[in-house]
Amino acid sequence: MQEPISQRTPPTLLLRGTFSQKLRIYLFCYCTAVIAATVVGILVLPIWLVIGPYWVKRYHAALRCEVTDRNVVIGKGLLFRRELTIPLDKIQDISIREGPLLSAFGLLQLRIETAGQSSSPGGKSDADLVDLIDARTLRDRILEQRDVLAVPDAAPIDSDRQILTDMRDALLRIEALLATR
């Protein structure tokens, strides 16, 4: 049974992820390479070279990753801002990836995979974070908190078991009374 909304305590912030300044250079180079790889992009490339550094700076400032006692909250985007809240109990795995381009910049990618995730294996996850400072520590802390939430309290199980036992006993008494009639 869920608590009424008015009685819920607000989530407690446990950890806030920060992003490295190297991410700016990576984003600029990555976007430049993608733009330059297309025929139309070659025409757009001079415009990108002018506005790209400003866009990358603003995008980097908008990135956010927070771990609360119940969720991981990820925020990103400039024009179309997006906030993704992942309940800790839905997290299946957190992987760290290093590709050739990421390694060249000394960056890591943290990928959070959830239960019921619709992306295919090897596909892009909604929770891909590039170059969180201390990504491995953040991963370990998220998994620790997930495991803390997974440990059930003994009292609710015992009280539920007692209620079921009482219900069984009452049904047995009712059956006995009906059988004597």
Rosetta constraint file for C-alpha pairs under 8 A:
AtomPair CA 3 CA 7 HARMONIC 6.35 0.50
AtomPair CA 3 CA 8 HARMONIC 6.33 0.50
AtomPair CA 4 CA 8 HARMONIC 6.67 0.50
AtomPair CA 11 CA 68 HARMONIC 5.83 0.50
AtomPair CA 11 CA 69 HARMONIC 5.98 0.50
AtomPair CA 11 CA 70 HARMONIC 6.60 0.50
AtomPair CA 12 CA 68 HARMONIC 5.21 0.50
AtomPair CA 12 CA 69 HARMONIC 5.51 0.50
AtomPair CA 13 CA 66 HARMONIC 7.05 0.50
AtomPair CA 13 CA 67 HARMONIC 6.08 0.50
AtomPair CA 13 CA 68 HARMONIC 4.29 0.50
AtomPair CA 13 CA 69 HARMONIC 6.64 0.50
AtomPair CA 14 CA 66 HARMONIC 7.69 0.50
AtomPair CA 14 CA 67 HARMONIC 5.59 0.50
AtomPair CA 14 CA 68 HARMONIC 5.08 0.50
AtomPair CA 14 CA 69 HARMONIC 6.44 0.50
AtomPair CA 15 CA 66 HARMONIC 5.86 0.50
AtomPair CA 15 CA 67 HARMONIC 5.07 0.50
AtomPair CA 15 CA 68 HARMONIC 6.92 0.50
AtomPair CA 15 CA 138 HARMONIC 7.84 0.50
AtomPair CA 16 CA 64 HARMONIC 7.92 0.50
AtomPair CA 16 CA 65 HARMONIC 5.92 0.50
AtomPair CA 16 CA 66 HARMONIC 4.41 0.50
AtomPair CA 16 CA 67 HARMONIC 6.20 0.50
AtomPair CA 17 CA 64 HARMONIC 7.04 0.50
AtomPair CA 17 CA 65 HARMONIC 5.07 0.50
AtomPair CA 17 CA 66 HARMONIC 6.02 0.50
AtomPair CA 17 CA 67 HARMONIC 7.99 0.50
AtomPair CA 17 CA 132 HARMONIC 6.24 0.50
AtomPair CA 17 CA 133 HARMONIC 6.92 0.50
AtomPair CA 17 CA 138 HARMONIC 7.24 0.50
AtomPair CA 18 CA 64 HARMONIC 7.39 0.50
AtomPair CA 18 CA 65 HARMONIC 7.29 0.50
AtomPair CA 18 CA 132 HARMONIC 5.66 0.50
AtomPair CA 18 CA 133 HARMONIC 5.68 0.50
AtomPair CA 19 CA 23 HARMONIC 7.19 0.50
AtomPair CA 19 CA 60 HARMONIC 7.72 0.50
AtomPair CA 19 CA 63 HARMONIC 7.66 0.50
AtomPair CA 19 CA 130 HARMONIC 7.96 0.50
AtomPair CA 19 CA 131 HARMONIC 5.78 0.50
AtomPair CA 19 CA 132 HARMONIC 4.51 0.50
AtomPair CA 19 CA 133 HARMONIC 5.53 0.50
AtomPair CA 20 CA 131 HARMONIC 5.99 0.50
AtomPair CA 20 CA 132 HARMONIC 6.35 0.50
AtomPair CA 20 CA 133 HARMONIC 5.86 0.50
AtomPair CA 21 CA 25 HARMONIC 7.61 0.50
AtomPair CA 22 CA 26 HARMONIC 6.41 0.50
AtomPair CA 22 CA 105 HARMONIC 7.02 0.50
AtomPair CA 22 CA 107 HARMONIC 7.67 0.50
AtomPair CA 22 CA 131 HARMONIC 7.88 0.50
AtomPair CA 23 CA 27 HARMONIC 6.00 0.50
AtomPair CA 23 CA 60 HARMONIC 7.54 0.50
AtomPair CA 23 CA 107 HARMONIC 7.58 0.50
AtomPair CA 23 CA 130 HARMONIC 7.32 0.50
AtomPair CA 23 CA 131 HARMONIC 6.28 0.50
AtomPair CA 24 CA 28 HARMONIC 6.17 0.50
AtomPair CA 24 CA 56 HARMONIC 5.84 0.50
AtomPair CA 24 CA 57 HARMONIC 6.57 0.50
AtomPair CA 24 CA 60 HARMONIC 6.59 0.50
AtomPair CA 25 CA 29 HARMONIC 6.12 0.50
AtomPair CA 26 CA 30 HARMONIC 5.89 0.50
AtomPair CA 26 CA 102 HARMONIC 7.76 0.50
AtomPair CA 26 CA 105 HARMONIC 6.73 0.50
AtomPair CA 27 CA 31 HARMONIC 6.01 0.50
AtomPair CA 27 CA 56 HARMONIC 6.65 0.50
AtomPair CA 28 CA 32 HARMONIC 6.03 0.50
AtomPair CA 28 CA 52 HARMONIC 6.51 0.50
AtomPair CA 28 CA 53 HARMONIC 6.73 0.50
AtomPair CA 28 CA 56 HARMONIC 6.40 0.50
AtomPair CA 29 CA 33 HARMONIC 6.10 0.50
AtomPair CA 30 CA 34 HARMONIC 6.29 0.50
AtomPair CA 31 CA 35 HARMONIC 6.08 0.50
AtomPair CA 32 CA 36 HARMONIC 5.98 0.50
AtomPair CA 32 CA 45 HARMONIC 7.18 0.50
AtomPair CA 32 CA 48 HARMONIC 7.41 0.50
AtomPair CA 32 CA 49 HARMONIC 7.82 0.50
AtomPair CA 33 CA 37 HARMONIC 6.08 0.50
AtomPair CA 34 CA 38 HARMONIC 7.16 0.50
AtomPair CA 34 CA 41 HARMONIC 7.90 0.50
AtomPair CA 35 CA 40 HARMONIC 7.99 0.50
AtomPair CA 35 CA 41 HARMONIC 4.46 0.50
AtomPair CA 35 CA 42 HARMONIC 6.69 0.50
AtomPair CA 35 CA 44 HARMONIC 7.34 0.50
AtomPair CA 35 CA 45 HARMONIC 6.40 0.50
AtomPair CA 36 CA 41 HARMONIC 5.27 0.50
AtomPair CA 36 CA 42 HARMONIC 5.17 0.50
AtomPair CA 36 CA 45 HARMONIC 6.48 0.50
AtomPair CA 37 CA 41 HARMONIC 6.81 0.50
AtomPair CA 37 CA 42 HARMONIC 7.54 0.50
AtomPair CA 38 CA 42 HARMONIC 6.49 0.50
AtomPair CA 39 CA 43 HARMONIC 7.45 0.50
AtomPair CA 40 CA 44 HARMONIC 6.62 0.50
AtomPair CA 41 CA 45 HARMONIC 5.78 0.50
AtomPair CA 42 CA 46 HARMONIC 7.88 0.50
AtomPair CA 44 CA 48 HARMONIC 6.32 0.50
AtomPair CA 45 CA 49 HARMONIC 6.14 0.50
AtomPair CA 46 CA 50 HARMONIC 6.57 0.50
AtomPair CA 47 CA 51 HARMONIC 6.30 0.50
AtomPair CA 47 CA 52 HARMONIC 7.89 0.50
AtomPair CA 48 CA 52 HARMONIC 4.85 0.50
AtomPair CA 49 CA 53 HARMONIC 7.28 0.50
AtomPair CA 51 CA 55 HARMONIC 6.21 0.50
AtomPair CA 52 CA 56 HARMONIC 6.01 0.50
AtomPair CA 53 CA 57 HARMONIC 6.14 0.50
AtomPair CA 54 CA 58 HARMONIC 6.32 0.50
AtomPair CA 55 CA 59 HARMONIC 6.00 0.50
AtomPair CA 56 CA 60 HARMONIC 5.98 0.50
AtomPair CA 57 CA 61 HARMONIC 6.29 0.50
AtomPair CA 58 CA 62 HARMONIC 6.32 0.50
AtomPair CA 58 CA 78 HARMONIC 7.22 0.50
AtomPair CA 59 CA 63 HARMONIC 6.58 0.50
AtomPair CA 59 CA 76 HARMONIC 7.32 0.50
AtomPair CA 59 CA 77 HARMONIC 6.17 0.50
AtomPair CA 59 CA 78 HARMONIC 5.93 0.50
AtomPair CA 62 CA 75 HARMONIC 7.16 0.50
AtomPair CA 62 CA 76 HARMONIC 5.65 0.50
AtomPair CA 62 CA 77 HARMONIC 6.43 0.50
AtomPair CA 62 CA 78 HARMONIC 6.92 0.50
AtomPair CA 63 CA 74 HARMONIC 7.63 0.50
AtomPair CA 63 CA 75 HARMONIC 5.60 0.50
AtomPair CA 63 CA 76 HARMONIC 4.67 0.50
AtomPair CA 63 CA 77 HARMONIC 7.25 0.50
AtomPair CA 64 CA 73 HARMONIC 7.67 0.50
AtomPair CA 64 CA 74 HARMONIC 5.50 0.50
AtomPair CA 64 CA 75 HARMONIC 4.77 0.50
AtomPair CA 64 CA 76 HARMONIC 6.46 0.50
AtomPair CA 65 CA 72 HARMONIC 7.14 0.50
AtomPair CA 65 CA 73 HARMONIC 5.66 0.50
AtomPair CA 65 CA 74 HARMONIC 4.56 0.50
AtomPair CA 65 CA 75 HARMONIC 6.47 0.50
AtomPair CA 66 CA 72 HARMONIC 5.76 0.50
AtomPair CA 66 CA 73 HARMONIC 5.13 0.50
AtomPair CA 66 CA 74 HARMONIC 6.59 0.50
AtomPair CA 67 CA 71 HARMONIC 6.06 0.50
AtomPair CA 67 CA 72 HARMONIC 4.58 0.50
AtomPair CA 67 CA 73 HARMONIC 6.39 0.50
AtomPair CA 67 CA 142 HARMONIC 7.00 0.50
AtomPair CA 68 CA 72 HARMONIC 6.23 0.50
AtomPair CA 68 CA 73 HARMONIC 7.85 0.50
AtomPair CA 69 CA 145 HARMONIC 6.77 0.50
AtomPair CA 70 CA 87 HARMONIC 6.00 0.50
AtomPair CA 70 CA 88 HARMONIC 5.66 0.50
AtomPair CA 70 CA 89 HARMONIC 7.87 0.50
AtomPair CA 70 CA 145 HARMONIC 7.93 0.50
AtomPair CA 70 CA 146 HARMONIC 7.92 0.50
AtomPair CA 70 CA 149 HARMONIC 7.74 0.50
AtomPair CA 71 CA 85 HARMONIC 6.31 0.50
AtomPair CA 71 CA 86 HARMONIC 5.39 0.50
AtomPair CA 71 CA 87 HARMONIC 4.35 0.50
AtomPair CA 71 CA 88 HARMONIC 5.07 0.50
AtomPair CA 72 CA 85 HARMONIC 5.74 0.50
AtomPair CA 72 CA 86 HARMONIC 5.11 0.50
AtomPair CA 72 CA 87 HARMONIC 6.46 0.50
AtomPair CA 72 CA 88 HARMONIC 6.68 0.50
AtomPair CA 72 CA 142 HARMONIC 7.88 0.50
AtomPair CA 73 CA 83 HARMONIC 6.89 0.50
AtomPair CA 73 CA 84 HARMONIC 5.70 0.50
AtomPair CA 73 CA 85 HARMONIC 4.51 0.50
AtomPair CA 73 CA 86 HARMONIC 6.38 0.50
AtomPair CA 74 CA 83 HARMONIC 5.60 0.50
AtomPair CA 74 CA 84 HARMONIC 5.07 0.50
AtomPair CA 74 CA 85 HARMONIC 6.43 0.50
AtomPair CA 74 CA 127 HARMONIC 7.42 0.50
AtomPair CA 75 CA 81 HARMONIC 7.30 0.50
AtomPair CA 75 CA 82 HARMONIC 5.65 0.50
AtomPair CA 75 CA 83 HARMONIC 4.33 0.50
AtomPair CA 75 CA 84 HARMONIC 6.31 0.50
AtomPair CA 76 CA 81 HARMONIC 5.81 0.50
AtomPair CA 76 CA 82 HARMONIC 5.48 0.50
AtomPair CA 76 CA 83 HARMONIC 6.62 0.50
AtomPair CA 77 CA 81 HARMONIC 4.27 0.50
AtomPair CA 77 CA 82 HARMONIC 6.01 0.50
AtomPair CA 84 CA 126 HARMONIC 7.98 0.50
AtomPair CA 84 CA 127 HARMONIC 7.79 0.50
AtomPair CA 86 CA 90 HARMONIC 7.10 0.50
AtomPair CA 86 CA 91 HARMONIC 7.45 0.50
AtomPair CA 86 CA 114 HARMONIC 7.96 0.50
AtomPair CA 87 CA 91 HARMONIC 7.05 0.50
AtomPair CA 88 CA 142 HARMONIC 7.49 0.50
AtomPair CA 88 CA 145 HARMONIC 7.43 0.50
AtomPair CA 88 CA 146 HARMONIC 5.10 0.50
AtomPair CA 88 CA 149 HARMONIC 7.75 0.50
AtomPair CA 89 CA 146 HARMONIC 5.85 0.50
AtomPair CA 89 CA 149 HARMONIC 6.95 0.50
AtomPair CA 89 CA 150 HARMONIC 6.91 0.50
AtomPair CA 90 CA 114 HARMONIC 5.37 0.50
AtomPair CA 90 CA 115 HARMONIC 5.28 0.50
AtomPair CA 91 CA 112 HARMONIC 6.96 0.50
AtomPair CA 91 CA 113 HARMONIC 6.00 0.50
AtomPair CA 91 CA 114 HARMONIC 4.34 0.50
AtomPair CA 91 CA 115 HARMONIC 6.22 0.50
AtomPair CA 91 CA 146 HARMONIC 7.62 0.50
AtomPair CA 92 CA 112 HARMONIC 7.85 0.50
AtomPair CA 92 CA 113 HARMONIC 5.67 0.50
AtomPair CA 92 CA 114 HARMONIC 5.01 0.50
AtomPair CA 92 CA 115 HARMONIC 5.89 0.50
AtomPair CA 93 CA 112 HARMONIC 6.13 0.50
AtomPair CA 93 CA 113 HARMONIC 5.20 0.50
AtomPair CA 93 CA 114 HARMONIC 6.91 0.50
AtomPair CA 94 CA 110 HARMONIC 6.92 0.50
AtomPair CA 94 CA 111 HARMONIC 5.58 0.50
AtomPair CA 94 CA 112 HARMONIC 4.55 0.50
AtomPair CA 94 CA 113 HARMONIC 6.08 0.50
AtomPair CA 94 CA 139 HARMONIC 6.44 0.50
AtomPair CA 94 CA 143 HARMONIC 7.99 0.50
AtomPair CA 95 CA 110 HARMONIC 5.86 0.50
AtomPair CA 95 CA 111 HARMONIC 5.21 0.50
AtomPair CA 95 CA 112 HARMONIC 6.63 0.50
AtomPair CA 96 CA 108 HARMONIC 6.57 0.50
AtomPair CA 96 CA 109 HARMONIC 5.54 0.50
AtomPair CA 96 CA 110 HARMONIC 4.68 0.50
AtomPair CA 96 CA 111 HARMONIC 6.29 0.50
AtomPair CA 96 CA 135 HARMONIC 7.86 0.50
AtomPair CA 96 CA 136 HARMONIC 7.59 0.50
AtomPair CA 97 CA 108 HARMONIC 5.90 0.50
AtomPair CA 97 CA 109 HARMONIC 5.02 0.50
AtomPair CA 97 CA 110 HARMONIC 6.52 0.50
AtomPair CA 97 CA 111 HARMONIC 7.70 0.50
AtomPair CA 98 CA 102 HARMONIC 5.83 0.50
AtomPair CA 98 CA 103 HARMONIC 5.92 0.50
AtomPair CA 98 CA 107 HARMONIC 7.16 0.50
AtomPair CA 98 CA 108 HARMONIC 5.37 0.50
AtomPair CA 98 CA 109 HARMONIC 6.38 0.50
AtomPair CA 99 CA 103 HARMONIC 5.81 0.50
AtomPair CA 100 CA 104 HARMONIC 6.13 0.50
AtomPair CA 101 CA 105 HARMONIC 6.66 0.50
AtomPair CA 102 CA 106 HARMONIC 6.07 0.50
AtomPair CA 102 CA 107 HARMONIC 4.90 0.50
AtomPair CA 102 CA 108 HARMONIC 6.37 0.50
AtomPair CA 102 CA 109 HARMONIC 7.88 0.50
AtomPair CA 103 CA 107 HARMONIC 5.74 0.50
AtomPair CA 103 CA 108 HARMONIC 7.44 0.50
AtomPair CA 107 CA 130 HARMONIC 6.98 0.50
AtomPair CA 107 CA 131 HARMONIC 5.13 0.50
AtomPair CA 108 CA 130 HARMONIC 5.86 0.50
AtomPair CA 108 CA 131 HARMONIC 5.05 0.50
AtomPair CA 108 CA 132 HARMONIC 7.37 0.50
AtomPair CA 108 CA 135 HARMONIC 7.44 0.50
AtomPair CA 109 CA 128 HARMONIC 6.63 0.50
AtomPair CA 109 CA 129 HARMONIC 5.55 0.50
AtomPair CA 109 CA 130 HARMONIC 4.30 0.50
AtomPair CA 109 CA 131 HARMONIC 5.97 0.50
AtomPair CA 109 CA 132 HARMONIC 7.76 0.50
AtomPair CA 110 CA 127 HARMONIC 7.91 0.50
AtomPair CA 110 CA 128 HARMONIC 5.75 0.50
AtomPair CA 110 CA 129 HARMONIC 5.05 0.50
AtomPair CA 110 CA 130 HARMONIC 6.25 0.50
AtomPair CA 110 CA 131 HARMONIC 7.69 0.50
AtomPair CA 110 CA 132 HARMONIC 7.64 0.50
AtomPair CA 110 CA 135 HARMONIC 6.73 0.50
AtomPair CA 110 CA 139 HARMONIC 7.91 0.50
AtomPair CA 111 CA 125 HARMONIC 6.89 0.50
AtomPair CA 111 CA 127 HARMONIC 5.75 0.50
AtomPair CA 111 CA 128 HARMONIC 4.57 0.50
AtomPair CA 111 CA 129 HARMONIC 6.40 0.50
AtomPair CA 112 CA 125 HARMONIC 7.36 0.50
AtomPair CA 112 CA 127 HARMONIC 5.33 0.50
AtomPair CA 112 CA 128 HARMONIC 6.67 0.50
AtomPair CA 113 CA 117 HARMONIC 6.87 0.50
AtomPair CA 113 CA 125 HARMONIC 7.13 0.50
AtomPair CA 113 CA 127 HARMONIC 7.44 0.50
AtomPair CA 119 CA 123 HARMONIC 5.77 0.50
AtomPair CA 119 CA 124 HARMONIC 6.61 0.50
AtomPair CA 119 CA 125 HARMONIC 6.38 0.50
AtomPair CA 120 CA 124 HARMONIC 7.89 0.50
AtomPair CA 124 CA 128 HARMONIC 7.52 0.50
AtomPair CA 131 CA 135 HARMONIC 7.28 0.50
AtomPair CA 134 CA 138 HARMONIC 6.38 0.50
AtomPair CA 135 CA 139 HARMONIC 6.11 0.50
AtomPair CA 136 CA 140 HARMONIC 6.22 0.50
AtomPair CA 137 CA 141 HARMONIC 6.14 0.50
AtomPair CA 138 CA 142 HARMONIC 6.17 0.50
AtomPair CA 139 CA 143 HARMONIC 6.26 0.50
AtomPair CA 140 CA 144 HARMONIC 6.10 0.50
AtomPair CA 141 CA 145 HARMONIC 6.20 0.50
AtomPair CA 142 CA 146 HARMONIC 6.11 0.50
AtomPair CA 143 CA 147 HARMONIC 6.17 0.50
AtomPair CA 144 CA 148 HARMONIC 6.27 0.50
AtomPair CA 145 CA 149 HARMONIC 6.36 0.50
AtomPair CA 146 CA 150 HARMONIC 6.28 0.50
AtomPair CA 147 CA 151 HARMONIC 6.59 0.50
AtomPair CA 153 CA 157 HARMONIC 7.20 0.50
AtomPair CA 154 CA 158 HARMONIC 6.26 0.50
AtomPair CA 155 CA 159 HARMONIC 6.13 0.50
AtomPair CA 156 CA 160 HARMONIC 5.98 0.50
AtomPair CA 157 CA 161 HARMONIC 6.05 0.50
AtomPair CA 158 CA 162 HARMONIC 6.14 0.50
AtomPair CA 159 CA 163 HARMONIC 6.22 0.50
AtomPair CA 160 CA 164 HARMONIC 6.26 0.50
AtomPair CA 161 CA 165 HARMONIC 6.13 0.50
AtomPair CA 162 CA 166 HARMONIC 6.15 0.50
AtomPair CA 163 CA 167 HARMONIC 6.18 0.50
AtomPair CA 164 CA 168 HARMONIC 6.14 0.50
AtomPair CA 165 CA 169 HARMONIC 6.21 0.50
AtomPair CA 166 CA 170 HARMONIC 6.16 0.50
AtomPair CA 167 CA 171 HARMONIC 6.19 0.50
AtomPair CA 168 CA 172 HARMONIC 6.20 0.50
AtomPair CA 169 CA 173 HARMONIC 6.28 0.50
AtomPair CA 170 CA 174 HARMONIC 6.23 0.50
AtomPair CA 171 CA 175 HARMONIC 6.11 0.50
AtomPair CA 172 CA 176 HARMONIC 6.14 0.50
AtomPair CA 173 CA 177 HARMONIC 6.21 0.50
AtomPair CA 174 CA 178 HARMONIC 6.19 0.50
AtomPair CA 175 CA 179 HARMONIC 6.06 0.50
AtomPair CA 176 CA 180 HARMONIC 6.45 0.50
AtomPair CA 177 CA 181 HARMONIC 6.81 0.50
